[in-house]
C-alpha cells in the first residue's frame, strides 16, 4: 500500500500535500514526540494554504461535471 501511495504522490502535487498534511496532523494529534505543537499547527496552516487552489479546482471540475 505504501508503494502505491508513493508512486501516486510522485506525479500529483495535491496528493503530496494531502500526504504531508496527514503526517503533520497525526503528529499534532498524537503529540507522542517532544514536538512544538505551535510549530506543527503553523505547518498545517501552510500546507492548507498551498493545497487550497488544488481543492478549489477539483470542486470546480466536479461542479462542471454535474451541470
C-alpha positions in Angstrom: 0.0 0.0 0.0 2.8 2.4 0.9 4.4 1.8 -2.5 1.2 2.6 -4.4 0.8 5.8 -2.4 4.4 6.7 -3.0 4.0 6.2 -6.8 0.8 8.2 -6.8 2.3 11.1 -4.9 5.3 11.3 -7.2 3.2 12.7 -10.0 0.5 14.5 -8.1 1.0 17.7 -6.2 -2.3 17.6 -4.4 -1.6 14.1 -3.3 1.8 15.2 -1.9 0.2 18.0 0.0 -2.5 15.7 1.4 0.2 13.2 2.5 2.2 15.9 4.2 -1.0 17.3 5.8 -2.0 13.9 7.1 1.5 13.2 8.6 1.7 16.6 10.3 -1.9 16.2 11.6 -1.0 12.8 13.1 2.0 14.2 14.9 -0.1 17.2 16.1 -2.9 14.9 17.4 -0.7 12.3 19.0 2.0 14.6 20.3 3.8 11.4 21.3 7.1 13.1 20.4 8.6 16.0 22.1 7.3 18.4 19.4 6.4 22.0 19.5 2.6 21.9 18.8 2.5 25.6 17.8 5.1 24.8 15.1 3.1 21.8 13.8 -0.1 23.9 13.8 1.6 26.5 11.7 2.9 23.9 9.3 -0.6 22.6 8.9 -1.8 26.1 8.1 0.9 26.5 5.5 0.0 23.2 3.8 -3.7 24.1 3.8 -2.8 27.4 2.1 -0.8 25.6 -0.5 -3.4 22.9 -1.2 -6.4 25.3 -1.3 -6.1 26.2 -5.0 -6.0 22.5 -6.0 -9.1 21.8 -3.9 -10.9 24.7 -5.4 -10.0 23.5 -8.9 -11.2 20.0 -8.0 -14.5 21.4 -6.7 -15.0 23.5 -9.8 -14.3 20.4 -12.1 -16.8 18.4 -10.1 -19.5 21.1 -10.4 -18.9 21.3 -14.2 -19.4 17.5 -14.5 -22.8 17.7 -12.8 -24.1 20.6 -14.9 
